[in-house]
Amino acid sequence: MPKKGENIYKRKDGRWEGRYIKSRTESGKIIYGYVYARSYRETKEKQKAKIASYTSQILSNKNEHVFSNIASEWFESIKLHTKTSTQNKYYNMLTNYILPKYGDQPFDAITYDFIESHCKFLLESGGKKGNGLSPKTVSDVLTIIRNISKFAIRKGIYVANDANAVQIRQDIKPMRVLNKVEQSQLCEYILKNLKPVT
């Protein structure tokens, strides 16, 4: 006999009907699928097979959509239009500062707090010596994370946070202005050392 919550019912035509979650819309709304059989047991077996297939599909998609896999695809996609030096910079940042923390995370788990906490760690304890990275370097790390997140969104992957809201404060050093004596000395030097343009 069917148990409560199994979603298996006997139809008026004598057949048994089993309902299962087939998929979801982009907004998360459930789309149901149905199996039919002459007996409850056969319907139950068909329903179990469909549920197992759906669960396997979800797990497979989650594994495909972990950060490291998408980061790898993104890196390959930029090779055609970036200089070798830029590629090396991105590769080193991915290897040293990003993938150790983000690598096995699915995009729906990478929240604002996750990103902010990681940036704080890099600023305070990042780098080979553990003395912290410069705000400029952490900003560069964030730029890569943003680019990978945008790449994931273009592929139709749900991204919990694209890192745009996370900002790194950079202290701008005041510019030193030459005083009048120094300005005069500089002008005098330039005038004495003028060279004709050839």
Rosetta constraint file for C-alpha pairs under 8 A:
AtomPair CA 1 CA 40 HARMONIC 7.27 0.50
AtomPair CA 2 CA 6 HARMONIC 6.77 0.50
AtomPair CA 2 CA 8 HARMONIC 6.35 0.50
AtomPair CA 2 CA 9 HARMONIC 7.42 0.50
AtomPair CA 2 CA 40 HARMONIC 7.39 0.50
AtomPair CA 7 CA 18 HARMONIC 5.80 0.50
AtomPair CA 7 CA 19 HARMONIC 5.38 0.50
AtomPair CA 7 CA 20 HARMONIC 7.43 0.50
AtomPair CA 8 CA 16 HARMONIC 6.96 0.50
AtomPair CA 8 CA 17 HARMONIC 5.59 0.50
AtomPair CA 8 CA 18 HARMONIC 4.33 0.50
AtomPair CA 8 CA 19 HARMONIC 6.41 0.50
AtomPair CA 8 CA 40 HARMONIC 7.77 0.50
AtomPair CA 8 CA 43 HARMONIC 7.65 0.50
AtomPair CA 8 CA 44 HARMONIC 7.46 0.50
AtomPair CA 9 CA 16 HARMONIC 5.72 0.50
AtomPair CA 9 CA 17 HARMONIC 5.32 0.50
AtomPair CA 9 CA 18 HARMONIC 6.55 0.50
AtomPair CA 10 CA 14 HARMONIC 6.48 0.50
AtomPair CA 10 CA 15 HARMONIC 6.00 0.50
AtomPair CA 10 CA 16 HARMONIC 4.46 0.50
AtomPair CA 10 CA 17 HARMONIC 6.22 0.50
AtomPair CA 10 CA 40 HARMONIC 7.99 0.50
AtomPair CA 11 CA 15 HARMONIC 5.42 0.50
AtomPair CA 11 CA 16 HARMONIC 5.77 0.50
AtomPair CA 11 CA 17 HARMONIC 6.70 0.50
AtomPair CA 14 CA 38 HARMONIC 7.26 0.50
AtomPair CA 15 CA 36 HARMONIC 6.69 0.50
AtomPair CA 15 CA 37 HARMONIC 5.80 0.50
AtomPair CA 15 CA 38 HARMONIC 4.87 0.50
AtomPair CA 15 CA 39 HARMONIC 6.97 0.50
AtomPair CA 16 CA 36 HARMONIC 5.59 0.50
AtomPair CA 16 CA 37 HARMONIC 5.38 0.50
AtomPair CA 16 CA 38 HARMONIC 5.97 0.50
AtomPair CA 16 CA 39 HARMONIC 6.16 0.50
AtomPair CA 16 CA 40 HARMONIC 5.95 0.50
AtomPair CA 16 CA 43 HARMONIC 6.32 0.50
AtomPair CA 17 CA 34 HARMONIC 6.72 0.50
AtomPair CA 17 CA 35 HARMONIC 5.76 0.50
AtomPair CA 17 CA 36 HARMONIC 4.70 0.50
AtomPair CA 17 CA 37 HARMONIC 6.85 0.50
AtomPair CA 17 CA 43 HARMONIC 6.64 0.50
AtomPair CA 18 CA 34 HARMONIC 5.56 0.50
AtomPair CA 18 CA 35 HARMONIC 5.10 0.50
AtomPair CA 18 CA 36 HARMONIC 6.36 0.50
AtomPair CA 18 CA 43 HARMONIC 6.04 0.50
AtomPair CA 18 CA 44 HARMONIC 6.95 0.50
AtomPair CA 18 CA 47 HARMONIC 5.93 0.50
AtomPair CA 19 CA 32 HARMONIC 6.56 0.50
AtomPair CA 19 CA 33 HARMONIC 5.86 0.50
AtomPair CA 19 CA 34 HARMONIC 4.65 0.50
AtomPair CA 19 CA 35 HARMONIC 6.58 0.50
AtomPair CA 19 CA 47 HARMONIC 7.02 0.50
AtomPair CA 20 CA 32 HARMONIC 5.62 0.50
AtomPair CA 20 CA 33 HARMONIC 5.40 0.50
AtomPair CA 20 CA 34 HARMONIC 6.32 0.50
AtomPair CA 20 CA 47 HARMONIC 6.55 0.50
AtomPair CA 20 CA 50 HARMONIC 7.12 0.50
AtomPair CA 20 CA 51 HARMONIC 6.37 0.50
AtomPair CA 21 CA 30 HARMONIC 6.59 0.50
AtomPair CA 21 CA 31 HARMONIC 6.11 0.50
AtomPair CA 21 CA 32 HARMONIC 4.65 0.50
AtomPair CA 21 CA 33 HARMONIC 6.06 0.50
AtomPair CA 21 CA 51 HARMONIC 7.04 0.50
AtomPair CA 21 CA 54 HARMONIC 7.52 0.50
AtomPair CA 22 CA 30 HARMONIC 7.66 0.50
AtomPair CA 22 CA 31 HARMONIC 5.62 0.50
AtomPair CA 22 CA 32 HARMONIC 4.98 0.50
AtomPair CA 22 CA 33 HARMONIC 5.02 0.50
AtomPair CA 22 CA 50 HARMONIC 7.87 0.50
AtomPair CA 22 CA 51 HARMONIC 7.94 0.50
AtomPair CA 22 CA 54 HARMONIC 6.62 0.50
AtomPair CA 23 CA 30 HARMONIC 6.21 0.50
AtomPair CA 23 CA 31 HARMONIC 5.18 0.50
AtomPair CA 23 CA 32 HARMONIC 6.98 0.50
AtomPair CA 23 CA 54 HARMONIC 7.54 0.50
AtomPair CA 24 CA 28 HARMONIC 5.35 0.50
AtomPair CA 24 CA 29 HARMONIC 5.30 0.50
AtomPair CA 24 CA 30 HARMONIC 4.57 0.50
AtomPair CA 24 CA 31 HARMONIC 5.39 0.50
AtomPair CA 25 CA 29 HARMONIC 5.19 0.50
AtomPair CA 25 CA 30 HARMONIC 6.63 0.50
AtomPair CA 25 CA 31 HARMONIC 7.17 0.50
AtomPair CA 34 CA 47 HARMONIC 7.92 0.50
AtomPair CA 35 CA 43 HARMONIC 6.57 0.50
AtomPair CA 35 CA 46 HARMONIC 6.50 0.50
AtomPair CA 35 CA 47 HARMONIC 6.38 0.50
AtomPair CA 36 CA 43 HARMONIC 5.90 0.50
AtomPair CA 37 CA 42 HARMONIC 5.98 0.50
AtomPair CA 37 CA 43 HARMONIC 5.13 0.50
AtomPair CA 38 CA 42 HARMONIC 7.22 0.50
AtomPair CA 38 CA 43 HARMONIC 7.58 0.50
AtomPair CA 39 CA 43 HARMONIC 6.28 0.50
AtomPair CA 40 CA 44 HARMONIC 6.07 0.50
AtomPair CA 41 CA 45 HARMONIC 6.29 0.50
AtomPair CA 42 CA 46 HARMONIC 6.29 0.50
AtomPair CA 43 CA 47 HARMONIC 6.06 0.50
AtomPair CA 44 CA 48 HARMONIC 6.12 0.50
AtomPair CA 45 CA 49 HARMONIC 6.29 0.50
AtomPair CA 46 CA 50 HARMONIC 6.39 0.50
AtomPair CA 47 CA 51 HARMONIC 6.22 0.50
AtomPair CA 48 CA 52 HARMONIC 6.09 0.50
AtomPair CA 49 CA 53 HARMONIC 6.20 0.50
AtomPair CA 50 CA 54 HARMONIC 6.25 0.50
AtomPair CA 51 CA 55 HARMONIC 6.16 0.50
AtomPair CA 52 CA 56 HARMONIC 6.08 0.50
AtomPair CA 53 CA 57 HARMONIC 6.19 0.50
AtomPair CA 54 CA 58 HARMONIC 6.33 0.50
AtomPair CA 55 CA 59 HARMONIC 6.31 0.50
AtomPair CA 56 CA 60 HARMONIC 6.04 0.50
AtomPair CA 57 CA 61 HARMONIC 6.12 0.50
AtomPair CA 58 CA 62 HARMONIC 6.17 0.50
AtomPair CA 59 CA 63 HARMONIC 6.23 0.50
AtomPair CA 60 CA 64 HARMONIC 6.26 0.50
AtomPair CA 61 CA 65 HARMONIC 6.06 0.50
AtomPair CA 62 CA 66 HARMONIC 6.36 0.50
AtomPair CA 62 CA 106 HARMONIC 6.41 0.50
AtomPair CA 63 CA 106 HARMONIC 7.60 0.50
AtomPair CA 64 CA 69 HARMONIC 6.54 0.50
AtomPair CA 64 CA 70 HARMONIC 7.93 0.50
AtomPair CA 65 CA 69 HARMONIC 6.63 0.50
AtomPair CA 65 CA 70 HARMONIC 6.53 0.50
AtomPair CA 65 CA 106 HARMONIC 5.86 0.50
AtomPair CA 65 CA 107 HARMONIC 6.93 0.50
AtomPair CA 65 CA 157 HARMONIC 7.26 0.50
AtomPair CA 66 CA 70 HARMONIC 6.74 0.50
AtomPair CA 66 CA 103 HARMONIC 6.88 0.50
AtomPair CA 66 CA 104 HARMONIC 5.54 0.50
AtomPair CA 66 CA 105 HARMONIC 5.27 0.50
AtomPair CA 66 CA 106 HARMONIC 4.15 0.50
AtomPair CA 66 CA 107 HARMONIC 6.40 0.50
AtomPair CA 67 CA 71 HARMONIC 5.88 0.50
AtomPair CA 67 CA 99 HARMONIC 7.92 0.50
AtomPair CA 67 CA 102 HARMONIC 6.12 0.50
AtomPair CA 67 CA 103 HARMONIC 5.22 0.50
AtomPair CA 67 CA 104 HARMONIC 6.17 0.50
AtomPair CA 67 CA 105 HARMONIC 5.67 0.50
AtomPair CA 67 CA 106 HARMONIC 5.86 0.50
AtomPair CA 67 CA 107 HARMONIC 6.35 0.50
AtomPair CA 68 CA 72 HARMONIC 6.10 0.50
AtomPair CA 68 CA 99 HARMONIC 6.48 0.50
AtomPair CA 68 CA 102 HARMONIC 7.16 0.50
AtomPair CA 68 CA 103 HARMONIC 4.39 0.50
AtomPair CA 68 CA 104 HARMONIC 6.32 0.50
AtomPair CA 68 CA 105 HARMONIC 7.89 0.50
AtomPair CA 69 CA 73 HARMONIC 6.45 0.50
AtomPair CA 69 CA 103 HARMONIC 7.99 0.50
AtomPair CA 70 CA 74 HARMONIC 6.07 0.50
AtomPair CA 70 CA 148 HARMONIC 7.11 0.50
AtomPair CA 70 CA 151 HARMONIC 7.86 0.50
AtomPair CA 70 CA 152 HARMONIC 6.59 0.50
AtomPair CA 71 CA 75 HARMONIC 6.08 0.50
AtomPair CA 71 CA 148 HARMONIC 5.88 0.50
AtomPair CA 72 CA 76 HARMONIC 6.34 0.50
AtomPair CA 73 CA 77 HARMONIC 6.21 0.50
AtomPair CA 74 CA 78 HARMONIC 6.44 0.50
AtomPair CA 74 CA 148 HARMONIC 6.20 0.50
AtomPair CA 74 CA 151 HARMONIC 6.57 0.50
AtomPair CA 75 CA 79 HARMONIC 6.61 0.50
AtomPair CA 78 CA 82 HARMONIC 6.20 0.50
AtomPair CA 79 CA 83 HARMONIC 7.73 0.50
AtomPair CA 79 CA 87 HARMONIC 6.96 0.50
AtomPair CA 82 CA 86 HARMONIC 6.28 0.50
AtomPair CA 82 CA 87 HARMONIC 6.56 0.50
AtomPair CA 83 CA 87 HARMONIC 6.30 0.50
AtomPair CA 84 CA 88 HARMONIC 6.16 0.50
AtomPair CA 85 CA 89 HARMONIC 6.28 0.50
AtomPair CA 86 CA 90 HARMONIC 6.20 0.50
AtomPair CA 87 CA 91 HARMONIC 6.01 0.50
AtomPair CA 88 CA 92 HARMONIC 6.12 0.50
AtomPair CA 89 CA 93 HARMONIC 6.27 0.50
AtomPair CA 90 CA 94 HARMONIC 6.05 0.50
AtomPair CA 90 CA 144 HARMONIC 7.44 0.50
AtomPair CA 91 CA 95 HARMONIC 6.06 0.50
AtomPair CA 92 CA 96 HARMONIC 5.85 0.50
AtomPair CA 92 CA 97 HARMONIC 7.95 0.50
AtomPair CA 93 CA 97 HARMONIC 5.32 0.50
AtomPair CA 93 CA 98 HARMONIC 6.46 0.50
AtomPair CA 93 CA 141 HARMONIC 6.55 0.50
AtomPair CA 94 CA 98 HARMONIC 4.75 0.50
AtomPair CA 94 CA 99 HARMONIC 5.56 0.50
AtomPair CA 94 CA 141 HARMONIC 7.97 0.50
AtomPair CA 95 CA 99 HARMONIC 5.75 0.50
AtomPair CA 95 CA 100 HARMONIC 7.15 0.50
AtomPair CA 96 CA 100 HARMONIC 7.03 0.50
AtomPair CA 97 CA 101 HARMONIC 7.50 0.50
AtomPair CA 97 CA 122 HARMONIC 7.74 0.50
AtomPair CA 97 CA 126 HARMONIC 7.76 0.50
AtomPair CA 97 CA 141 HARMONIC 7.38 0.50
AtomPair CA 98 CA 102 HARMONIC 5.86 0.50
AtomPair CA 98 CA 103 HARMONIC 7.35 0.50
AtomPair CA 98 CA 141 HARMONIC 7.25 0.50
AtomPair CA 98 CA 145 HARMONIC 7.89 0.50
AtomPair CA 99 CA 103 HARMONIC 4.28 0.50
AtomPair CA 99 CA 104 HARMONIC 7.99 0.50
AtomPair CA 101 CA 118 HARMONIC 7.75 0.50
AtomPair CA 102 CA 110 HARMONIC 7.91 0.50
AtomPair CA 105 CA 109 HARMONIC 6.37 0.50
AtomPair CA 105 CA 110 HARMONIC 6.94 0.50
AtomPair CA 106 CA 110 HARMONIC 7.00 0.50
AtomPair CA 107 CA 157 HARMONIC 7.73 0.50
AtomPair CA 107 CA 158 HARMONIC 6.70 0.50
AtomPair CA 107 CA 159 HARMONIC 4.99 0.50
AtomPair CA 107 CA 160 HARMONIC 6.23 0.50
AtomPair CA 108 CA 158 HARMONIC 6.36 0.50
AtomPair CA 108 CA 159 HARMONIC 5.35 0.50
AtomPair CA 108 CA 160 HARMONIC 4.69 0.50
AtomPair CA 108 CA 161 HARMONIC 7.88 0.50
AtomPair CA 109 CA 160 HARMONIC 6.70 0.50
AtomPair CA 110 CA 114 HARMONIC 5.80 0.50
AtomPair CA 110 CA 115 HARMONIC 6.81 0.50
AtomPair CA 110 CA 159 HARMONIC 7.58 0.50
AtomPair CA 110 CA 160 HARMONIC 6.05 0.50
AtomPair CA 110 CA 161 HARMONIC 6.38 0.50
AtomPair CA 111 CA 115 HARMONIC 6.38 0.50
AtomPair CA 111 CA 160 HARMONIC 5.64 0.50
AtomPair CA 111 CA 161 HARMONIC 5.30 0.50
AtomPair CA 112 CA 116 HARMONIC 6.06 0.50
AtomPair CA 112 CA 161 HARMONIC 5.88 0.50
AtomPair CA 112 CA 163 HARMONIC 6.79 0.50
AtomPair CA 112 CA 165 HARMONIC 7.72 0.50
AtomPair CA 112 CA 166 HARMONIC 7.21 0.50
AtomPair CA 113 CA 117 HARMONIC 5.88 0.50
AtomPair CA 114 CA 118 HARMONIC 6.28 0.50
AtomPair CA 115 CA 119 HARMONIC 6.24 0.50
AtomPair CA 115 CA 163 HARMONIC 6.94 0.50
AtomPair CA 115 CA 166 HARMONIC 7.50 0.50
AtomPair CA 116 CA 120 HARMONIC 6.18 0.50
AtomPair CA 116 CA 166 HARMONIC 6.47 0.50
AtomPair CA 117 CA 121 HARMONIC 6.26 0.50
AtomPair CA 118 CA 122 HARMONIC 6.27 0.50
AtomPair CA 119 CA 123 HARMONIC 6.20 0.50
AtomPair CA 119 CA 138 HARMONIC 6.58 0.50
AtomPair CA 120 CA 124 HARMONIC 6.19 0.50
AtomPair CA 121 CA 125 HARMONIC 5.50 0.50
AtomPair CA 121 CA 126 HARMONIC 6.35 0.50
AtomPair CA 121 CA 132 HARMONIC 7.71 0.50
AtomPair CA 122 CA 126 HARMONIC 4.01 0.50
AtomPair CA 122 CA 127 HARMONIC 7.33 0.50
AtomPair CA 122 CA 132 HARMONIC 5.70 0.50
AtomPair CA 122 CA 133 HARMONIC 5.81 0.50
AtomPair CA 122 CA 138 HARMONIC 6.80 0.50
AtomPair CA 123 CA 132 HARMONIC 4.62 0.50
AtomPair CA 123 CA 133 HARMONIC 4.94 0.50
AtomPair CA 123 CA 134 HARMONIC 6.48 0.50
AtomPair CA 123 CA 135 HARMONIC 6.71 0.50
AtomPair CA 123 CA 138 HARMONIC 6.93 0.50
AtomPair CA 124 CA 130 HARMONIC 7.74 0.50
AtomPair CA 124 CA 131 HARMONIC 6.48 0.50
AtomPair CA 124 CA 132 HARMONIC 4.35 0.50
AtomPair CA 124 CA 133 HARMONIC 7.09 0.50
AtomPair CA 125 CA 130 HARMONIC 4.51 0.50
AtomPair CA 125 CA 131 HARMONIC 5.16 0.50
AtomPair CA 125 CA 132 HARMONIC 4.17 0.50
AtomPair CA 125 CA 133 HARMONIC 7.32 0.50
AtomPair CA 126 CA 130 HARMONIC 5.07 0.50
AtomPair CA 126 CA 131 HARMONIC 6.32 0.50
AtomPair CA 126 CA 132 HARMONIC 4.24 0.50
AtomPair CA 126 CA 133 HARMONIC 5.36 0.50
AtomPair CA 127 CA 131 HARMONIC 6.52 0.50
AtomPair CA 127 CA 132 HARMONIC 5.73 0.50
AtomPair CA 127 CA 133 HARMONIC 5.79 0.50
AtomPair CA 133 CA 137 HARMONIC 6.27 0.50
AtomPair CA 133 CA 138 HARMONIC 6.56 0.50
AtomPair CA 134 CA 138 HARMONIC 6.44 0.50
AtomPair CA 135 CA 139 HARMONIC 6.04 0.50
AtomPair CA 135 CA 168 HARMONIC 6.36 0.50
AtomPair CA 135 CA 169 HARMONIC 6.88 0.50
AtomPair CA 135 CA 170 HARMONIC 5.67 0.50
AtomPair CA 136 CA 140 HARMONIC 6.28 0.50
AtomPair CA 136 CA 170 HARMONIC 7.00 0.50
AtomPair CA 137 CA 141 HARMONIC 6.30 0.50
AtomPair CA 138 CA 142 HARMONIC 6.23 0.50
AtomPair CA 138 CA 168 HARMONIC 7.35 0.50
AtomPair CA 139 CA 143 HARMONIC 6.24 0.50
AtomPair CA 139 CA 167 HARMONIC 7.71 0.50
AtomPair CA 139 CA 168 HARMONIC 6.07 0.50
AtomPair CA 140 CA 144 HARMONIC 6.52 0.50
AtomPair CA 141 CA 145 HARMONIC 6.44 0.50
AtomPair CA 142 CA 146 HARMONIC 6.12 0.50
AtomPair CA 142 CA 163 HARMONIC 7.06 0.50
AtomPair CA 143 CA 147 HARMONIC 6.21 0.50
AtomPair CA 144 CA 148 HARMONIC 6.20 0.50
AtomPair CA 145 CA 149 HARMONIC 6.10 0.50
AtomPair CA 145 CA 162 HARMONIC 7.71 0.50
AtomPair CA 145 CA 163 HARMONIC 7.06 0.50
AtomPair CA 146 CA 150 HARMONIC 6.17 0.50
AtomPair CA 146 CA 162 HARMONIC 5.61 0.50
AtomPair CA 146 CA 163 HARMONIC 5.61 0.50
AtomPair CA 146 CA 164 HARMONIC 6.74 0.50
AtomPair CA 147 CA 151 HARMONIC 6.19 0.50
AtomPair CA 148 CA 152 HARMONIC 6.20 0.50
AtomPair CA 149 CA 153 HARMONIC 6.24 0.50
AtomPair CA 149 CA 159 HARMONIC 6.81 0.50
AtomPair CA 149 CA 162 HARMONIC 5.39 0.50
AtomPair CA 149 CA 163 HARMONIC 7.95 0.50
AtomPair CA 150 CA 154 HARMONIC 6.27 0.50
AtomPair CA 150 CA 162 HARMONIC 6.95 0.50
AtomPair CA 151 CA 155 HARMONIC 6.49 0.50
AtomPair CA 152 CA 156 HARMONIC 6.60 0.50
AtomPair CA 152 CA 157 HARMONIC 5.41 0.50
AtomPair CA 152 CA 158 HARMONIC 7.70 0.50
AtomPair CA 152 CA 159 HARMONIC 7.32 0.50
AtomPair CA 153 CA 157 HARMONIC 5.14 0.50
AtomPair CA 153 CA 158 HARMONIC 6.45 0.50
AtomPair CA 153 CA 159 HARMONIC 6.57 0.50
AtomPair CA 178 CA 182 HARMONIC 5.63 0.50
AtomPair CA 178 CA 183 HARMONIC 5.90 0.50
AtomPair CA 179 CA 183 HARMONIC 6.13 0.50
AtomPair CA 180 CA 184 HARMONIC 6.19 0.50
AtomPair CA 181 CA 185 HARMONIC 6.27 0.50
AtomPair CA 182 CA 186 HARMONIC 6.10 0.50
AtomPair CA 183 CA 187 HARMONIC 6.19 0.50
AtomPair CA 184 CA 188 HARMONIC 6.05 0.50
AtomPair CA 185 CA 189 HARMONIC 6.13 0.50
AtomPair CA 186 CA 190 HARMONIC 6.21 0.50
AtomPair CA 187 CA 191 HARMONIC 6.16 0.50
AtomPair CA 188 CA 192 HARMONIC 6.23 0.50
AtomPair CA 189 CA 193 HARMONIC 6.18 0.50
AtomPair CA 190 CA 194 HARMONIC 6.05 0.50
